[in-house]
């Protein structure tokens, strides 16, 4: 049986000062039994901002023994108001929570979930063999040999491995005591696992040293000493490795990773390697955000659940989240995936039916056991072993980040992320699982070569969608700017060239889709900068609004129709033509409104009828001042009339009995005339004659 430590579902409970429980997720979750984080409200009194002292006074007043520590980091205002409280006796934690719930100055209280490490530990001897397979396949896959020819890791770059435990005295690590820290005991100098490592295990299923080797394995992937004639090599060999133990109650659980992160950055870490995760909580998010804002590169494993669900800290904005690859460059079957995952790196795999066992070989706290179980004996008795998981992929990416910083210490977090994505190699898509569009497997040599170029790239790429479904992409031009044109990348694929500076409009989009844009600069010599990627933009559903004009298009006009995003308030305005007036808005026989101005929230495609009616002239009760005679009456196709009006112009009009005007003619200097009725239907009509102020109306019938 293979031995799996899988990521557990996490639920977070936050408590307000009033004691109200806010449940963010519904799945059961275990928490650290002795730690909470408390955040105070902003104080108007500058003299009362020593929040740690305030917390200590509350504890002293209630005779509870606990350690209080300020979480101030990078002068972050929220963290300055946050304190960590560790109860001496875990049984007192509930009482401590109650005490702070009753304090009106407290804004937030939160328990700390127990996070899980992301290693997958193979243990079945029938699983496969590594005979005749290179032990450095993962380094070859990412071009490590070519990268080492360009750059070696430098000791001024510190990479912190924050994990369950790290054996700093391993012959291939040799981590200095000042770079080792144990969060549980709050001591500097050692991060060793809590079990002995000199026991020969018979199998990996029953080997505590192997179980506790997760962090030591990750540390070797970050910075195992390279070119020392022993052990394994690492991509970032030469960087300074920091080992921070967050030793939990079991080897696959993490104890207060926030404190581990805080200690690491306060002691010079430039890159954080976090091969663990689960549910998020506010203090963790604030610490991660503060680190990124202050130039700390945060790399985190995406998790081993083969899901697209967010895992934290990997899914926090700005974090470089890492998926795992098999030796065939396809996503490992266990690896989490989705557009929130930034990049991929070798993490190994477990293959069934005994075909092969491709794990990542690195430093361990145990004497080799997994290779031995597979029939490979070259490593017997040595403190090196194979593991697989996004836990292994994460430190490999962290080591590349350290290598990039070794070459250029001025690189920003965003620039490193852009370089990793822009130089990545497409992954094998046999599983049809996807990560960040345009991203793939890290390419270490190409990433280093990009830094060597002097071609400035665009910065701060931002994409936004407007009300009518057009995406506007903007960017800051390179400095200095001597580019000829720009190239727009859409979901990682070259989309279009543009000579427009700092903006581009894309109308080729679909509703309810997610797009990611990148922009590169192309120069006169034909060289192209790497394309800087922006955050993704989600296009909401868009619906059309149309209006049919009834009884025909001559009756009036409608303004306000078009295509808009869902939820948008659409306003239609009906304007009647001469001789017509607006009647109603209707939809499949249902009257929506009788107001010519109609506003509604858009939730689907809409086709409305704008109904107009002709404006009729009333011919009843007309003041008759003209003596008219018509003949014949009833008539057929012609109507004759005589009148006593003495005027230069006489106007004759024929109306239906409903007042609709059918015919209008003028006669000059005449006292008689005739009208053709050939096109009239049988029925009752009115003849209306007028000359100046004199008028006369008379009924007639057509047979």
Residue pairs with C-beta under 8 A, 6 or more apart in sequence:
1 123
1 124
1 205
2 120
2 121
2 122
2 123
2 124
2 127
2 350
3 121
3 122
3 123
3 204
3 205
4 120
4 121
4 304
4 334
5 116
5 117
5 118
5 119
5 120
5 121
5 252
6 116
6 304
6 305
7 116
7 118
7 277
7 278
7 303
7 304
7 305
7 311
8 29
8 30
8 116
8 278
9 25
9 27
9 28
9 29
9 278
9 279
10 25
10 27
10 29
10 113
10 115
10 278
10 279
10 280
10 312
11 23
11 24
11 25
11 26
11 27
11 28
11 29
11 113
11 279
12 24
12 25
12 29
12 110
12 111
12 113
12 279
12 280
12 281
13 21
13 22
13 23
13 24
13 110
13 111
14 21
14 22
14 24
14 108
14 109
14 110
14 281
14 282
15 21
15 22
15 97
15 101
15 108
15 109
15 110
16 22
16 101
16 107
16 108
16 109
17 100
17 101
17 102
17 103
17 104
17 105
17 106
17 107
17 109
18 101
19 98
19 101
19 102
24 279
25 279
29 113
29 114
29 278
29 279
30 113
30 114
31 111
31 112
31 113
31 114
32 111
32 112
32 113
32 114
32 255
32 256
33 90
33 93
34 86
34 87
34 89
34 90
34 93
35 84
35 85
35 86
35 87
35 93
35 111
35 112
35 256
36 84
36 85
36 93
36 96
36 97
36 100
36 109
36 110
36 111
36 112
37 71
37 82
37 83
37 84
37 85
37 108
37 109
37 110
37 112
37 258
37 281
37 282
37 283
38 55
38 82
38 83
38 85
38 100
38 106
38 108
38 109
39 78
39 81
39 82
39 83
39 106
39 107
39 108
39 109
39 282
39 283
40 51
40 54
40 81
40 82
40 83
40 105
40 106
40 107
41 81
41 105
41 106
41 107
42 77
42 81
43 49
43 105
48 54
49 80
51 70
51 80
51 81
51 82
51 83
52 68
52 69
52 70
52 83
54 105
55 68
55 83
55 85
55 100
56 68
58 99
58 100
58 103
59 65
59 66
59 68
59 85
59 96
59 99
62 95
62 99
64 87
64 92
64 95
64 96
64 99
65 87
65 88
65 89
65 92
66 85
66 86
66 87
66 88
66 92
66 96
67 85
67 86
67 88
68 83
68 84
68 85
69 83
69 84
69 86
69 259
70 80
70 82
70 83
70 84
71 79
71 80
71 82
71 83
71 84
71 258
71 262
71 283
71 287
72 79
72 80
73 79
73 262
73 265
73 266
73 287
73 290
73 291
74 265
74 290
74 291
74 293
74 294
76 286
76 290
78 286
79 283
79 286
79 287
79 290
81 107
82 283
82 286
84 256
84 258
84 259
85 96
87 93
87 96
97 109
100 106
100 109
101 109
108 282
110 281
110 282
110 283
111 281
112 256
112 258
112 281
113 278
113 279
113 281
114 248
114 249
114 253
114 254
114 255
114 278
115 253
115 254
115 257
115 276
115 277
115 278
116 252
116 253
116 254
116 276
116 277
116 278
117 163
117 164
117 214
117 215
117 251
117 252
117 253
117 254
117 275
117 276
117 391
118 275
118 276
118 277
118 301
118 303
118 304
118 389
118 390
118 391
118 394
119 214
119 217
119 252
119 275
119 387
119 388
119 389
119 391
119 392
120 304
120 334
120 348
120 350
120 387
120 388
120 389
120 391
121 204
121 210
121 211
121 370
121 387
121 388
122 204
122 350
122 357
122 359
122 370
122 386
122 387
122 388
123 203
123 204
123 205
123 370
123 373
124 373
125 373
125 374
125 375
126 354
127 350
127 351
127 352
127 354
127 357
127 374
128 351
128 354
128 355
128 356
128 357
128 374
129 354
129 356
129 357
129 374
129 375
129 376
130 356
130 357
130 358
130 359
130 371
130 374
130 376
130 386
131 375
131 376
133 356
133 358
134 140
135 232
135 361
136 144
136 232
136 233
136 361
137 327
137 346
137 358
138 327
138 345
138 346
138 348
138 360
138 392
138 396
139 145
139 233
139 235
141 325
141 327
141 329
141 346
141 441
142 235
142 345
142 346
142 396
142 400
142 441
142 442
142 443
142 444
143 443
143 444
143 445
143 446
144 233
144 235
144 444
146 444
146 445
147 235
147 400
147 403
147 444
147 445
147 447
147 448
148 226
149 445
150 407
150 445
150 448
150 449
150 452
151 403
151 406
151 407
151 448
152 226
152 237
152 238
152 403
152 406
153 223
153 226
153 236
153 237
153 238
153 239
153 399
153 402
153 403
153 406
154 238
154 239
154 406
155 238
155 239
155 240
156 240
156 406
156 409
157 239
157 240
157 270
157 271
157 402
157 405
157 406
157 409
158 179
158 239
158 240
158 241
158 242
158 267
158 268
158 269
158 270
158 271
159 222
159 223
159 236
159 239
159 240
159 241
159 242
159 269
159 270
159 271
159 272
159 273
159 398
159 399
159 401
159 402
160 242
160 243
160 244
160 260
160 261
160 264
160 265
160 269
160 271
160 272
160 273
161 215
161 218
161 219
161 222
161 241
161 242
161 243
161 244
161 273
161 275
161 395
161 398
162 244
162 246
162 257
162 260
162 261
162 264
162 272
162 273
162 274
162 276
163 214
163 215
163 218
163 219
163 243
163 244
163 245
163 246
163 254
163 275
163 276
164 193
164 212
164 214
164 215
164 245
164 246
164 247
164 248
164 251
164 252
164 253
164 254
165 191
165 192
165 193
165 194
165 212
165 214
165 215
165 216
165 245
165 247
165 251
165 365
166 173
166 175
166 180
166 191
166 192
166 215
166 216
166 218
166 219
166 243
166 244
166 245
167 173
167 191
167 192
167 193
167 197
167 213
167 216
167 243
167 363
167 365
168 174
168 175
168 176
168 177
168 179
168 180
168 190
168 191
168 192
168 243
169 175
169 192
170 216
170 219
170 220
170 363
170 365
170 383
171 230
171 231
171 383
172 220
172 224
172 225
172 228
172 230
172 231
172 232
172 363
172 384
173 216
173 219
173 220
173 223
173 224
173 225
173 241
173 243
173 363
174 225
175 219
175 241
175 242
175 243
176 240
177 188
177 189
177 190
178 188
178 189
178 267
179 240
179 241
179 242
179 243
179 267
180 188
180 189
180 190
180 191
180 242
180 243
180 244
180 245
181 187
181 188
181 191
181 242
181 243
181 244
181 245
181 260
181 263
181 264
181 267
182 190
182 191
182 244
182 245
182 247
183 244
183 245
183 246
183 247
183 255
183 256
183 259
183 260
183 263
184 245
184 246
184 247
184 255
184 256
191 215
191 243
191 244
191 245
192 245
193 209
193 212
193 213
193 215
193 216
193 245
193 247
193 251
193 365
194 212
194 247
195 208
195 209
195 212
196 209
197 209
197 365
197 366
197 367
197 383
199 207
199 209
200 367
201 207
201 209
201 210
201 366
201 367
201 369
203 369
203 373
204 210
204 369
204 370
204 373
207 366
207 369
208 251
209 364
209 365
209 366
209 367
210 364
210 365
210 366
210 369
210 370
210 385
211 251
211 252
212 251
212 365
213 364
213 365
213 366
213 385
213 387
214 251
214 252
214 275
214 387
214 391
215 243
215 245
216 363
216 364
216 365
217 360
217 362
217 363
217 364
217 385
217 387
217 391
217 392
218 273
218 275
218 362
218 391
218 392
218 394
218 395
219 241
219 243
219 363
219 395
220 231
220 232
220 234
220 362
220 363
220 364
220 384
221 234
221 360
221 362
221 392
221 395
221 396
221 399
222 234
222 236
222 239
222 241
222 273
222 395
222 398
222 399
222 402
223 234
223 236
223 237
223 238
223 239
223 240
223 241
223 399
223 402
224 231
224 232
224 233
224 234
224 237
224 362
224 363
225 231
225 234
225 237
226 233
226 234
226 237
226 238
227 233
227 237
231 363
231 384
232 361
232 362
232 363
232 384
234 362
234 399
235 396
235 399
235 400
235 403
235 444
236 398
236 399
236 400
236 402
236 403
236 406
238 406
239 399
239 402
239 403
239 406
242 264
242 267
242 268
242 269
244 260
244 263
244 264
245 260
246 254
246 255
246 256
246 257
246 259
246 260
247 255
248 254
248 255
249 255
254 276
257 274
257 276
257 284
257 313
258 283
258 284
258 287
261 272
261 274
261 287
261 288
261 291
262 287
264 272
265 272
265 291
265 294
265 296
269 296
270 295
270 296
270 297
270 402
270 405
271 296
271 297
271 298
271 299
271 398
271 401
271 402
271 405
272 291
272 296
272 297
272 298
272 299
272 398
273 299
273 394
273 395
273 398
274 298
274 299
274 300
274 301
274 313
274 314
274 394
275 300
275 301
275 389
275 390
275 391
275 392
275 394
275 395
276 301
276 391
277 300
277 301
277 303
277 311
277 312
277 313
277 314
278 311
278 312
279 312
280 312
280 313
280 315
280 316
284 312
284 313
285 312
285 313
285 316
288 298
288 313
288 316
288 318
288 319
289 316
289 317
289 318
291 298
292 298
292 317
292 318
292 319
292 413
295 412
295 413
296 413
297 320
297 398
297 401
297 405
297 413
297 416
298 313
298 316
298 318
298 319
298 320
298 413
299 319
299 320
299 322
299 394
299 395
299 397
299 398
299 401
300 313
300 314
300 319
300 320
300 321
300 322
300 394
301 314
301 321
301 322
301 389
301 390
301 391
301 393
301 394
302 311
302 314
302 321
302 322
302 323
302 324
302 335
302 336
302 337
302 341
302 390
303 311
303 314
303 335
303 336
303 390
304 324
304 334
304 335
304 336
304 389
304 390
304 391
305 311
305 334
305 336
306 333
306 334
306 335
306 336
306 337
307 336
307 337
308 336
308 337
308 338
308 340
309 336
309 338
310 340
311 336
313 319
314 321
314 322
314 336
314 340
314 341
315 321
315 340
317 535
318 413
318 414
318 417
319 342
320 342
320 343
320 397
320 401
320 416
320 417
320 420
321 340
321 341
321 342
321 343
322 341
322 342
322 343
322 344
322 345
322 390
322 393
322 394
322 397
323 331
323 332
323 335
323 336
323 337
323 341
323 343
323 344
323 345
323 347
323 390
323 393
323 435
324 331
324 332
324 334
324 335
324 344
324 345
324 346
324 347
324 348
324 349
324 388
324 389
324 390
324 392
324 393
325 331
325 332
325 335
325 344
325 345
325 346
325 347
325 393
325 427
325 441
326 332
326 348
326 349
326 358
326 428
327 346
327 348
327 349
327 358
328 428
329 425
329 427
329 428
329 441
330 427
330 428
330 429
330 430
330 431
331 337
331 344
331 427
331 431
331 433
331 435
332 347
332 348
332 349
332 388
332 390
333 349
333 350
333 431
334 349
334 350
334 389
334 390
335 344
335 347
335 390
335 393
335 433
336 390
337 433
337 434
337 435
338 434
338 435
339 434
339 435
339 436
339 437
339 514
339 516
339 536
340 436
341 435
341 436
342 417
342 420
342 421
342 435
342 436
342 439
343 397
343 420
343 421
343 424
343 435
343 436
343 439
343 440
343 441
343 442
344 393
344 424
344 427
344 435
344 439
344 440
344 441
344 442
345 393
345 394
345 396
345 397
345 441
345 442
346 360
346 392
346 393
346 396
346 441
347 360
347 388
347 389
347 390
347 391
347 392
347 393
347 396
348 358
348 359
348 360
348 386
348 387
348 388
348 389
348 392
349 358
349 388
350 357
350 388
351 357
351 358
357 370
357 374
357 386
358 388
359 370
359 386
359 387
359 388
359 392
360 386
360 387
360 388
360 392
360 396
361 384
361 385
361 386
362 384
362 385
362 386
362 387
362 392
363 383
363 384
364 383
364 384
364 385
364 387
365 383
366 383
366 385
367 380
367 381
367 382
367 383
368 379
368 380
368 381
368 382
368 383
368 384
368 385
369 385
370 385
370 386
370 387
371 377
371 378
371 379
371 385
371 386
372 379
372 380
379 385
396 442
397 420
397 442
400 420
400 442
400 444
400 447
401 416
401 420
403 444
403 448
404 411
404 416
404 419
404 447
404 448
404 451
405 411
405 416
407 448
407 451
407 452
408 451
411 419
411 451
417 533
418 457
418 530
418 531
418 532
418 533
419 447
419 450
419 451
419 530
420 439
420 442
420 447
421 436
421 438
421 439
421 492
421 518
421 533
422 450
422 518
422 520
422 530
422 531
422 532
422 533
423 442
423 443
423 446
423 447
423 449
423 450
423 530
424 438
424 439
424 440
424 441
424 442
424 443
425 440
425 441
425 442
425 443
426 440
426 441
427 435
427 440
427 441
436 492
436 516
436 533
437 491
437 492
437 515
437 516
437 536
438 489
438 491
438 492
438 493
438 516
438 518
438 533
439 492
450 530
453 527
453 529
455 521
455 523
455 527
455 528
455 529
456 478
456 479
456 480
456 481
456 521
456 529
457 478
457 520
457 521
457 529
457 530
457 531
457 532
458 475
458 476
458 477
458 478
458 486
458 519
458 520
458 521
458 529
458 531
458 532
459 475
459 476
459 478
459 532
460 475
460 476
460 532
460 534
461 473
461 474
461 475
461 517
461 518
461 519
461 532
461 533
461 534
462 473
462 474
462 475
462 534
462 535
463 471
463 472
463 473
463 474
463 515
463 516
463 517
463 534
463 535
463 536
463 537
464 471
464 472
464 537
465 471
465 472
465 509
465 537
465 538
465 539
465 540
465 565
466 472
467 564
467 565
467 568
468 542
468 562
468 563
468 564
469 507
469 509
469 511
469 539
469 542
469 563
469 564
469 565
470 505
470 506
470 507
470 509
471 505
471 506
471 507
471 509
471 515
471 517
471 537
471 539
472 503
472 504
472 505
472 506
473 488
473 503
473 504
473 505
473 506
473 517
473 519
473 534
474 502
474 503
474 504
475 486
475 502
475 503
475 519
475 532
475 534
476 502
477 483
477 501
477 502
477 521
478 521
478 529
481 521
482 523
482 524
483 521
483 522
483 523
483 529
484 522
484 523
484 524
485 497
485 498
485 499
485 522
486 497
486 498
486 499
486 500
486 501
486 504
486 519
486 520
486 521
486 522
487 494
487 496
487 497
487 498
487 519
487 520
487 521
487 522
487 528
487 531
488 494
488 495
488 496
488 497
488 498
488 504
488 506
488 517
488 518
488 519
489 495
489 517
489 518
489 519
489 520
489 531
489 533
490 506
490 515
490 516
490 517
490 518
491 515
491 516
492 516
492 518
495 506
496 504
497 522
498 504
504 519
506 515
506 517
509 515
509 539
510 539
511 539
511 540
511 541
511 542
512 539
512 540
512 541
513 538
513 539
514 536
514 537
514 538
514 539
515 536
515 537
515 539
516 533
516 534
516 535
516 536
516 537
517 533
517 534
517 537
518 531
518 532
518 533
518 534
519 531
519 532
519 534
520 528
520 529
520 530
520 531
520 532
521 528
521 529
522 528
522 529
523 529
540 565
540 566
540 567
541 565
541 566
542 563
542 564
542 565
542 566
543 563
543 564
543 566
543 602
543 603
543 604
543 605
543 606
544 561
544 562
544 563
544 605
544 606
545 560
545 561
545 562
545 563
545 564
545 570
545 572
545 602
545 605
545 606
545 608
546 561
546 606
546 607
546 608
547 558
547 561
547 572
547 607
547 608
547 609
547 610
548 607
548 608
548 609
548 610
549 555
549 556
549 557
549 558
549 610
549 612
550 609
550 610
550 611
550 612
551 611
551 612
554 577
555 576
555 577
555 580
555 612
555 614
556 574
556 575
556 576
556 577
556 580
556 582
556 610
556 612
557 574
557 575
557 577
558 572
558 573
558 574
558 575
558 610
559 572
559 573
559 575
560 570
560 571
560 572
560 573
561 572
564 570
564 602
565 602
566 602
566 603
567 601
567 602
567 603
568 601
568 602
569 599
569 600
569 601
569 602
570 599
570 600
570 601
570 602
570 606
571 597
571 598
571 599
572 585
572 597
572 598
572 599
572 608
572 610
573 596
573 597
573 598
574 582
574 585
574 596
574 597
574 598
574 610
574 612
575 596
576 582
576 596
576 612
577 612
579 614
579 615
580 612
580 613
580 614
580 615
581 612
581 613
581 615
582 596
582 610
582 611
582 612
583 594
583 611
583 612
583 613
584 591
584 592
584 593
584 594
584 611
585 591
585 592
585 593
585 594
585 598
585 608
585 609
585 610
585 611
586 592
586 608
586 609
586 611
587 606
587 607
587 608
587 609
592 598
592 600
592 608
598 608
600 606
614 660
616 655
616 658
616 659
616 660
616 661
617 655
617 659
617 661
618 659
619 655
619 659
619 686
619 688
619 697
622 688
622 695
622 696
622 697
623 695
624 695
624 696
624 697
625 693
625 694
625 695
625 696
626 643
626 644
626 645
626 689
626 690
626 691
626 694
626 695
626 696
627 643
627 644
627 696
628 641
628 642
628 643
628 687
628 689
628 696
628 698
629 641
629 642
629 643
630 639
630 640
630 641
630 687
630 698
630 700
631 640
631 641
632 640
633 639
633 700
633 701
634 700
634 701
634 702
634 703
635 677
635 700
635 701
635 702
635 703
636 677
636 702
636 703
637 676
637 677
637 678
638 674
638 675
638 676
638 677
639 674
639 675
639 677
639 687
639 700
640 672
640 673
640 674
641 652
641 672
641 673
641 674
641 675
641 687
641 689
642 671
642 672
643 650
643 671
643 672
643 689
643 696
644 671
645 671
645 689
645 691
645 694
646 671
647 691
647 692
647 694
648 668
648 669
649 666
649 667
649 668
649 691
650 666
650 667
650 668
650 670
650 673
650 689
650 690
650 691
651 664
651 665
651 666
651 667
651 689
651 690
651 691
652 663
652 664
652 665
652 666
652 667
652 673
652 675
652 687
652 688
652 689
653 661
653 663
653 664
653 687
653 688
653 689
653 690
654 661
654 662
654 663
654 664
654 675
654 677
654 680
654 685
654 686
654 687
654 688
655 661
655 662
655 685
655 686
655 688
656 662
656 683
656 684
656 685
656 686
657 683
657 684
657 685
657 686
662 680
662 685
663 675
665 673
665 675
667 673
675 687
677 702
680 702
681 702
682 702
682 703
683 701
683 702
684 699
684 700
684 701
685 699
685 700
685 701
685 702
686 697
686 698
686 699
686 700
687 697
687 698
687 699
687 700
688 695
688 696
688 697
689 695
689 696
689 697
690 696
